[in-house]
Amino acid sequence: LRSTENDSRYRWTGANTIQIPSLTTTGRVDADRDTIGVAKRNFNNAWEPKTLSNQRKWSTLVHPKDIDQTNEVASIQNITRVFNEEQKFPEMDAYCVSTLYKLWSSTDPKDSSKKAMTANATALTKENVLAVFDKLMLNMDNARVPANGRILYCTYEVQTMLKEAAGIIRNFDVQQGGGAINRSVSRIEEVQITGVPSTLMKTAYDFTAGWKPADSAKQVNLFLVHPNAVITPVSYQFAQLDPPTAVTEGKYIYYEESFEDVFILNRKQDALQFNVSDTIPSA
């Protein structure tokens, strides 16, 4: 979701504000062969303002002797690699999922047309998981969300359910010699399925230091999304390693900072669908 075509479809209007173009047109009208209508503009371009608020930083000191005495295990390269893999990138994923859910499930005081959406709360089993998935797909179909390009993010437990359910249906369909049941399986094949650790699929997190699920968090089991409904602007990125100096008392100092956020485009909330529960479904 961090590399979609929307990431080039905005302009900066301040240090932390972007505007996204949004074209609308009128519909067709009757025509005749005997007269010429009055020409006028039948489209409009509005700008959706979005204000970034997620500004994060991280730094560390490293003594040169720590590098030497650990045979370079404690090198800046290794330290930042572990930081990226275990802290930064998981935090960015957790922020993305939880922020999209929060925006999707709440109203917008600045936009009266924005409706609060309600997640599917069916308790998932391998017997009903395909039916729930079909329901989320149907919601998108009825909202005219493009079928091509949809992505299904799900916990690994649910991913296992989907594989088992699809296998059961295929086996049953072969035994019966019919094709009516293939519909459920073929719909799964329409989307890109990505398994995600359940710890990164929560509805709310505490980002005070790093990331951890909030006490009120629910489990996101299925997250169906079309990337064109999401935008992930980055305002500022900085990273630098300074050598030991008197100011740092002979230590290396590493510092990085970024200013980024995640948004749902106006009138595109139907292109996101969720199934949530209080606990993780058993695979």
C-alpha positions in Angstrom: 0.0 0.0 0.0 3.0 2.3 0.2 3.8 2.2 -3.5 0.5 2.9 -5.4 -0.2 5.3 -8.2 -1.8 7.7 -5.7 1.7 8.5 -4.2 2.3 10.8 -7.2 -1.2 12.3 -7.3 -0.9 15.1 -4.8 0.7 18.4 -4.2 2.2 20.0 -1.0 0.5 23.1 0.2 2.4 23.5 3.4 4.9 21.7 5.7 2.4 19.0 6.7 -0.6 19.4 4.3 -1.2 17.8 0.9 -4.1 18.3 -1.6 -5.3 15.4 -3.7 -7.2 16.1 -7.0 -10.7 14.7 -7.3 -12.4 14.9 -10.7 -16.2 14.6 -11.0 -18.5 14.9 -14.1 -22.1 15.2 -14.9 -24.1 12.4 -16.5 -25.3 12.1 -20.1 -28.5 13.7 -21.4 -30.8 13.2 -24.4 -29.5 14.4 -27.8 -31.4 15.2 -31.0 -30.4 15.8 -34.7 -32.1 19.2 -35.2 -30.6 21.6 -32.6 -27.3 22.5 -31.0 -27.2 22.5 -27.2 -25.6 25.2 -25.1 -21.9 24.2 -24.5 -20.8 24.4 -20.9 -18.2 22.8 -18.6 -19.5 19.5 -17.3 -16.7 18.5 -15.1 -15.2 19.8 -11.9 -11.9 19.3 -10.1 -11.9 19.6 -6.3 -8.9 19.3 -4.0 -9.0 17.0 -0.9 -6.8 18.4 1.9 -5.1 15.9 4.1 -2.9 16.9 7.1 0.0 14.6 8.1 0.5 14.0 11.8 2.8 11.0 12.2 6.3 12.2 12.9 8.7 9.6 14.3 12.4 9.5 15.3 15.0 7.1 16.6 18.6 7.5 17.7 21.4 5.6 19.4 25.0 6.0 20.6 27.6 3.4 19.8 31.0 3.3 21.5 33.9 2.3 19.1 35.1 -0.3 21.6 31.6 -1.9 21.6 32.1 -2.5 17.9 35.6 -3.9 18.3 34.9 -6.1 21.3 31.9 -7.7 19.7 33.9 -8.5 16.5 31.6 -5.9 14.7 28.4 -7.5 15.8 27.4 -4.2 17.4 28.2 -2.2 14.2 25.8 0.5 13.1 24.9 -1.5 10.1 23.8 -4.5 12.2 22.1 -2.3 14.8 20.0 -0.4 12.2 19.2 -3.7 10.4 17.7 -5.2 13.6 15.9 -1.9 14.3 14.3 -1.9 10.8 13.3 -5.5 10.9 12.0 -5.7 14.5 10.8 -2.2 15.2 10.5 0.3 12.4 8.9 -1.7 9.6 6.5 -3.6 11.8 5.5 -0.3 13.4 4.8 1.2 10.0 2.6 -1.8 9.1 0.8 -1.6 12.4 0.2 2.1 12.0 -1.0 1.6 8.4 -3.6 -1.0 9.3 -4.9 0.6 12.5 -5.0 4.1 11.0 -6.9 2.9 8.0 -9.4 1.1 10.2 -9.8 4.1 12.4 -10.5 6.4 9.4 -12.8 3.9 7.8 -14.9 3.2 10.9 -15.4 6.8 12.0 -17.1 9.9 10.7 -15.2 13.0 9.5 -16.3 16.3 11.1 -14.9 18.2 8.1 -16.8 16.1 5.6 -20.5 15.5 6.2 -20.6 13.0 3.3 -18.1 10.7 5.0 -20.0 7.8 6.6 -18.7 5.5 9.4 -18.3 2.0 8.1 -19.0 -1.2 10.1 -16.7 -4.2 10.0 -18.0 -7.7 9.5 -17.9 -9.4 12.9 -18.6 -13.0 11.9 -16.6 -15.5 13.9 -14.5 -17.2 11.3 -14.2 -20.9 10.8 -13.0 -23.0 7.8 -16.7 -23.7 7.1 -17.7 -20.1 6.7 -14.6 -18.2 5.8 -15.2 -18.3 2.1 -18.8 -17.1 2.6 -17.5 -14.1 4.7 -14.9 -13.4 2.0 -17.6 -13.5 -0.7 -19.6 -11.0 1.3 -16.7 -8.5 1.5 -16.1 -8.9 -2.2 -19.9 -8.4 -2.9 -19.8 -5.1 -0.9 -17.0 -3.9 -3.2 -18.8 -5.1 -6.3 -21.9 -3.2 -5.4 -19.8 -0.1 -4.8 -18.3 -0.4 -8.3 -14.8 -1.0 -6.9 -12.5 -2.3 -9.7 -12.2 -6.1 -9.5 -8.7 -6.1 -10.8 -6.0 -5.2 -8.3 -7.7 -6.0 -5.0 -5.5 -7.2 -2.2 -6.6 -9.5 0.7 -4.4 -9.1 3.9 -5.2 -11.7 6.5 -3.6 -13.3 9.5 -1.7 -16.5 8.9 -4.5 -18.4 10.9 -7.1 -17.2 8.5 -4.8 -17.8 5.5 -4.7 -21.4 6.6 -8.5 -21.5 6.9 -8.8 -20.2 3.3 -6.5 -22.9 2.0 -8.3 -25.7 3.8 -11.7 -24.4 2.8 -10.7 -24.1 -0.8 -9.3 -27.6 -0.8 -12.4 -29.0 0.7 -14.6 -27.3 -1.9 -12.4 -28.4 -4.8 -12.5 -32.0 -3.5 -16.3 -31.9 -3.0 -16.8 -30.4 -6.4 -14.8 -33.1 -8.2 -16.7 -35.8 -6.4 -20.0 -34.3 -7.4 -19.0 -33.7 -11.0 -20.4 -30.2 -11.0 -19.2 -26.7 -11.3 -21.6 -24.7 -9.2 -19.4 -24.6 -6.1 -16.3 -23.4 -8.0 -17.5 -19.9 -7.7 -16.3 -19.5 -4.1 -12.8 -20.8 -5.0 -12.6 -18.7 -8.2 -13.3 -15.5 -6.2 -10.3 -16.2 -4.0 -8.2 -16.5 -7.1 -9.3 -13.0 -8.2 -7.3 -11.3 -5.4 -3.7 -11.2 -4.2 -3.5 -12.8 -0.8 -0.9 -11.7 1.7 -0.4 -13.3 5.1 0.4 -11.0 8.0 1.3 -11.8 11.6 -1.7 -11.3 13.9 0.3 -8.9 16.0 0.4 -6.4 13.1 -3.3 -6.7 12.4 -5.0 -4.9 15.3 -7.5 -2.1 15.3 -5.5 0.1 17.7 -1.9 0.5 19.0 0.0 2.3 21.6 2.9 4.1 19.8 4.4 5.9 22.9 7.6 4.0 22.5 7.8 1.6 19.6 4.5 -0.2 19.1 2.3 -2.5 21.0 -1.5 -3.4 20.7 -3.7 -1.1 22.7 -5.8 -2.5 25.5 -9.0 -1.8 23.5 -7.6 -3.3 20.3 -9.6 -5.9 18.4 -8.2 -8.4 16.0 -8.3 -7.7 12.2 -8.8 -11.1 10.5 -9.5 -10.0 7.0 -8.6 -6.7 5.4 -9.7 -6.5 1.7 -8.5 -3.3 0.0 -8.1 -1.8 -3.4 -4.8 0.2 -3.3 -6.2 3.1 -5.4 -8.3 4.1 -2.4 -5.3 4.6 -0.2 -2.5 7.3 -0.2 0.7 7.2 1.9 2.5 10.5 1.5 6.0 11.1 3.0 6.9 14.7 3.8 10.4 14.3 5.3 13.0 11.6 5.7 16.4 12.0 7.3 19.1 9.6 8.5 22.7 10.3 9.4 25.6 8.8 11.2 28.2 11.1 12.8 31.7 10.1 13.9 32.9 10.3 17.4 33.5 13.8 18.7 34.1 15.6 21.9 30.4 16.5 22.0 29.4 12.8 21.9 32.2 11.9 24.3 33.9 9.7 21.7 30.9 7.8 20.6 29.2 7.4 17.2 25.7 8.9 17.1 23.0 7.7 14.7 19.8 9.7 14.2 16.8 9.2 11.8 13.5 11.0 11.5 10.5 10.7 9.2 7.2 12.5 8.7 4.6 10.4 6.9 1.0 9.3 7.2 -1.8 7.2 5.7 -5.1 8.3 4.3 -8.3 7.0 2.6 -9.3 9.1 -0.4 -12.7 10.8 -0.1 -15.7 8.7 -1.3 -13.4 5.6 -1.5 -14.2 4.0 1.9 -16.1 1.2 0.1 -12.8 0.0 -1.3 -11.8 -1.2 2.1 -13.6 -4.0 3.9 -12.7 -5.6 7.3 -13.6 -8.6 9.4 -12.7 -8.1 13.1 -13.1 -10.1 16.3 -12.2 -9.9 19.9 -9.7 -12.8 19.7 -7.6 -14.6 17.1 -9.7 -17.3 15.3 -8.2 -20.8 15.7 -6.8 -22.3 12.5 
